[in-house]
């Protein structure tokens, strides 16, 4: 089981809704700047900690501990969404691989931050669990290893 962890210093920022508007007869959708900047910071911190060396294809357990700098109301699920969206395609291939999700929120006025832990779950890959053995073997999971050895 591989465990990777990192910390994002500063106030955790929840994912905000994209804005859609018409410009010159075209529909334009933009991500709010605060969300975009936080997702960049998440990715920068993850890369600095070596979390994004190789995107995994295995099922994952993700834990996010958000330490807010004040007691204002914020949605924990939006903070988690900002973090997992930023890591999508970098620390893991797709956020659909997250099969366990744990989150907590508390106050730390002196040191606001988000702590993230990603653990590969030691079992077959998602496609194998779904019964599809016709997919490419990018994950090296034990179900493919058994097939490579011929002792299915």
Residue frames relative to the residue before (quaternion, step in Angstrom):
aa qw qx qy qz dx dy dz
X 1.0000 0.0000 0.0000 0.0000 0.00 0.00 0.00
X 0.2174 -0.7870 0.5673 0.1078 3.58 -0.69 1.08
X 0.1154 -0.7840 0.6090 0.0332 3.56 -0.92 0.99
X 0.0059 -0.7790 0.6267 -0.0196 3.55 -0.91 0.98
X 0.0052 0.8128 -0.5807 0.0456 3.59 -0.90 0.89
X 0.0674 0.7746 -0.6276 0.0399 3.52 -1.26 0.55
X 0.3222 -0.7303 0.5734 0.1848 3.54 -1.32 0.34
X 0.2163 -0.7389 0.6255 0.1262 3.54 -1.10 0.81
X 0.2654 -0.7886 0.5288 0.1678 3.63 -0.32 1.17
X 0.6991 0.4537 -0.3475 0.4297 3.56 -1.20 0.56
X 0.7247 -0.4460 0.3222 0.4149 3.51 -1.37 0.23
X 0.4002 -0.6921 0.5395 0.2641 3.65 -0.76 0.96
X 0.1918 -0.7917 0.5766 0.0628 3.56 -1.00 0.92
X 0.3620 -0.7443 0.5267 0.1936 3.54 -0.82 1.03
X 0.5720 -0.5788 0.4623 0.3525 3.54 -1.22 0.60
X 0.1973 -0.7739 0.5932 0.1013 3.56 -0.84 1.01
X 0.6101 -0.5739 0.4040 0.3676 3.56 -1.17 0.56
X 0.4900 -0.6380 0.4936 0.3305 3.59 -1.04 0.71
X 0.3530 -0.7174 0.5630 0.2092 3.57 -1.18 0.60
X 0.1089 -0.7877 0.6056 0.0301 3.55 -0.91 0.98
X 0.1182 0.7841 -0.6000 0.1060 3.55 -0.94 0.92
X 0.4779 -0.6376 0.5210 0.3059 3.55 -1.34 0.26
X 0.0470 0.7725 -0.6315 0.0465 3.52 -1.00 0.90
X 0.8379 -0.0578 -0.0042 0.5427 3.57 -0.51 1.18
X 0.7041 -0.4666 0.2565 0.4698 3.56 1.07 0.73
X 0.6437 0.4878 -0.3226 0.4936 3.59 1.29 0.05
X 0.4094 -0.6766 0.5513 0.2659 3.56 -1.14 0.67
X 0.0857 -0.7909 0.6059 0.0004 3.54 -0.75 1.13
X 0.0848 -0.7761 0.6237 0.0379 3.58 -0.94 0.94
X 0.0194 -0.8084 0.5878 -0.0231 3.57 -0.80 1.02
X 0.4122 -0.6548 0.5738 0.2683 3.52 -1.24 0.60
X 0.5242 -0.6371 0.4499 0.3419 3.63 -0.86 0.86
X 0.5991 -0.6160 0.3759 0.3468 3.61 -0.96 0.85
X 0.6274 0.5459 -0.3468 0.4336 3.63 0.96 -0.79
X 0.6530 0.4957 -0.3037 0.4855 3.60 1.01 -0.82
X 0.6527 0.5269 -0.3101 0.4473 3.58 0.90 -0.96
X 0.6790 0.4910 -0.2899 0.4624 3.60 0.89 -0.93
X 0.6561 0.4993 -0.3241 0.4638 3.61 0.94 -0.80
X 0.6492 0.5110 -0.3247 0.4604 3.60 0.94 -0.81
X 0.6130 0.5257 -0.3450 0.4784 3.61 1.10 -0.64
X 0.6544 0.5105 -0.3071 0.4657 3.59 1.00 -0.87
X 0.6145 0.5437 -0.3411 0.4587 3.59 1.01 -0.82
X 0.6951 0.4783 -0.2777 0.4593 3.57 0.80 -1.02
X 0.6270 0.5369 -0.3304 0.4577 3.59 1.00 -0.79
X 0.6761 0.4862 -0.2847 0.4749 3.60 0.93 -0.91
X 0.6446 0.5199 -0.3152 0.4635 3.58 1.01 -0.84
X 0.6645 0.4937 -0.3028 0.4722 3.59 0.94 -0.87
X 0.6466 0.5256 -0.3198 0.4510 3.59 0.96 -0.84
X 0.6990 0.4454 -0.2588 0.4961 3.60 1.12 -0.67
X 0.5249 -0.6629 0.3988 0.3550 3.61 1.26 0.01
X 0.3904 0.7462 -0.4611 0.2797 3.58 1.25 0.28
X 0.7577 0.4048 -0.1982 0.4719 3.60 1.09 -0.67
X 0.2527 0.7949 -0.5196 0.1852 3.60 1.14 0.45
X 0.7856 -0.0607 0.0810 0.6104 3.54 0.95 -0.92
X 0.3853 -0.7179 0.5307 0.2336 3.57 -0.73 1.09
X 0.3186 -0.7623 0.5366 0.1715 3.55 -0.86 0.97
X 0.3210 -0.7303 0.5686 0.2007 3.56 -1.25 0.46
X 0.5250 0.6658 -0.3944 0.3543 3.59 1.29 -0.05
X 0.6083 -0.5164 0.4350 0.4172 3.58 -1.27 0.28
X 0.1917 -0.8222 0.5340 0.0463 3.56 -1.03 0.84
X 0.2125 -0.6808 0.6781 0.1778 3.46 -1.40 0.45
X 0.0726 -0.7976 0.5986 0.0132 3.59 -0.80 1.02
X 0.0799 -0.7702 0.6323 0.0250 3.53 -1.00 0.94
X 0.0457 -0.7746 0.6308 -0.0005 3.56 -0.92 0.99
X 0.0713 -0.7612 0.6442 0.0213 3.55 -0.84 1.07
X 0.1215 -0.8111 0.5717 0.0233 3.57 -0.43 1.27
X 0.1057 -0.7764 0.6207 0.0266 3.55 -0.79 1.09
X 0.2084 -0.8215 0.5250 0.0777 3.57 -0.23 1.34
X 0.4844 -0.6881 0.4712 0.2642 3.55 -1.13 0.69
X 0.7823 0.1183 -0.0810 0.6062 3.57 1.28 -0.20
X 0.5927 -0.6148 0.4081 0.3227 3.55 -1.31 0.15
X 0.3255 0.7431 -0.5264 0.2544 3.61 1.15 0.34
X 0.5379 -0.6324 0.4539 0.3236 3.55 -1.13 0.68
X 0.1069 0.7588 -0.6339 0.1047 3.54 -0.89 1.05
X 0.4365 -0.6935 0.5105 0.2607 3.55 -1.06 0.73
X 0.4264 -0.7085 0.5092 0.2386 3.56 -0.74 1.10
X 0.6479 0.5316 -0.3404 0.4263 3.59 0.93 -0.81
X 0.6455 0.5050 -0.3345 0.4653 3.63 1.07 -0.57
X 0.5973 0.5334 -0.3543 0.4828 3.60 1.14 -0.61
X 0.6514 0.5075 -0.3095 0.4715 3.58 0.92 -0.92
X 0.6467 0.5295 -0.3184 0.4473 3.61 0.95 -0.87
X 0.6201 0.5350 -0.3406 0.4618 3.62 1.00 -0.79
X 0.6928 0.4879 -0.2740 0.4548 3.55 0.90 -0.97
X 0.7040 0.4524 -0.2882 0.4655 3.61 0.78 -0.95
X 0.6220 0.5270 -0.3510 0.4607 3.62 1.04 -0.64
X 0.6454 0.5230 -0.3214 0.4547 3.59 1.00 -0.79
X 0.7161 0.4543 -0.2447 0.4699 3.60 1.04 -0.80
X 0.4812 0.6910 -0.4194 0.3393 3.58 1.28 -0.37
X 0.8127 0.1901 -0.1743 0.5225 3.58 -0.70 1.10
X 0.7027 0.4176 -0.2559 0.5161 3.59 1.29 -0.08
X 0.7784 0.2441 -0.1351 0.5623 3.61 0.68 -1.07
X 0.7682 0.0446 -0.0269 0.6381 3.56 1.27 -0.52
X 0.6309 -0.5745 0.3673 0.3702 3.55 -1.18 0.54
X 0.7972 -0.0842 0.1043 0.5887 3.57 0.92 -0.90
X 0.5113 -0.6742 0.4299 0.3151 3.60 -0.95 0.75
X 0.4848 0.6304 -0.4532 0.4026 3.61 1.23 0.07
X 0.5566 0.6081 -0.3835 0.4164 3.61 1.26 -0.24
X 0.5637 0.5916 -0.3923 0.4224 3.58 1.22 -0.34
X 0.0563 -0.8231 0.5647 -0.0229 3.55 -0.45 1.27
X 0.7330 0.1959 -0.1675 0.6295 3.58 1.35 -0.14
X 0.0041 -0.7977 0.6020 -0.0349 3.55 -0.92 0.94
X 0.0298 -0.7905 0.6107 -0.0359 3.55 -0.77 1.12
X 0.0607 0.8100 -0.5805 0.0570 3.57 -0.94 0.84
X 0.0064 0.7702 -0.6376 -0.0137 3.51 -1.23 0.56
X 0.1618 -0.7702 0.6126 0.0723 3.52 -1.24 0.59
X 0.1268 0.7711 -0.6173 0.0912 3.57 -0.94 0.90
X 0.5226 -0.6348 0.4795 0.3066 3.55 -1.33 0.13
X 0.1071 0.7363 -0.6652 0.0618 3.54 -1.09 0.87
X 0.2325 -0.8295 0.4951 0.1129 3.56 0.11 1.32
X 0.6779 0.5090 -0.2807 0.4501 3.58 1.12 -0.68
X 0.8234 0.0954 0.0107 0.5593 3.58 1.04 -0.77
X 0.0228 -0.8118 0.5835 0.0010 3.62 0.40 1.15
X 0.1844 0.7732 -0.5791 0.1811 3.56 -1.00 0.89
X 0.2463 -0.6969 0.6307 0.2363 3.51 -1.38 -0.05
X 0.1757 -0.7569 0.6230 0.0901 3.55 -0.97 0.94
X 0.1021 -0.8130 0.5732 -0.0046 3.54 -0.77 1.09
X 0.0288 -0.7717 0.6354 0.0017 3.53 -1.01 0.88
X 0.0844 -0.7774 0.6231 0.0141 3.55 -0.90 1.03
X 0.0350 -0.8037 0.5935 -0.0237 3.57 -0.69 1.10
X 0.3490 -0.6996 0.5833 0.2202 3.55 -0.89 0.99
X 0.3196 -0.7433 0.5576 0.1857 3.54 -0.83 1.00
X 0.3914 -0.7576 0.4853 0.1932 3.54 -0.75 1.12
X 0.4843 0.5805 -0.5183 0.3998 3.51 0.09 1.37
X 0.7372 -0.4142 0.2848 0.4516 3.56 -1.26 0.00
X 0.6075 -0.5616 0.4061 0.3881 3.53 -1.23 0.28
X 0.7056 -0.4881 0.3179 0.4036 3.56 -1.29 0.42
X 0.6663 0.5017 -0.3153 0.4528 3.60 0.91 -0.84
X 0.6282 0.5244 -0.3374 0.4654 3.59 1.05 -0.72
X 0.6550 0.5133 -0.3146 0.4567 3.57 0.95 -0.87
X 0.6672 0.4877 -0.2964 0.4787 3.57 1.12 -0.65
X 0.5705 -0.6280 0.3670 0.3814 3.60 1.27 -0.03
X 0.5596 0.5961 -0.3944 0.4195 3.58 1.24 0.18
X 0.0289 -0.8120 0.5828 -0.0077 3.58 -0.25 1.22
X 0.5457 0.6292 -0.3902 0.3924 3.58 1.27 0.22
X 0.5330 0.6324 -0.4214 0.3719 3.60 1.19 0.10
X 0.6218 -0.5206 0.4271 0.4000 3.53 -1.32 0.32
X 0.4126 -0.7263 0.5017 0.2247 3.57 -1.09 0.71
X 0.0644 0.8244 -0.5602 0.0490 3.62 0.28 1.17
X 0.7060 0.5376 -0.2532 0.3852 3.54 1.15 -0.54
X 0.3222 -0.7671 0.5046 0.2304 3.61 1.11 -0.38
X 0.2855 0.7880 -0.5052 0.2059 3.58 1.16 0.51
X 0.6737 -0.5390 0.3289 0.3840 3.53 -1.24 0.45
X 0.6003 0.5474 -0.3925 0.4312 3.63 1.07 -0.48
X 0.6519 0.4758 -0.3184 0.4973 3.60 1.08 -0.67
X 0.6103 0.5533 -0.3567 0.4407 3.58 1.01 -0.75
X 0.6353 0.5204 -0.3237 0.4699 3.58 1.01 -0.81
X 0.6645 0.4957 -0.3038 0.4695 3.57 0.97 -0.81
X 0.6344 0.5216 -0.3393 0.4587 3.60 1.03 -0.72
X 0.6796 0.4694 -0.2879 0.4847 3.58 1.09 -0.72
X 0.4606 -0.7006 0.4350 0.3283 3.56 1.23 -0.40
X 0.6440 0.5183 -0.3490 0.4415 3.63 1.17 0.12
X 0.1016 -0.8736 0.4759 -0.0017 3.50 0.86 1.14
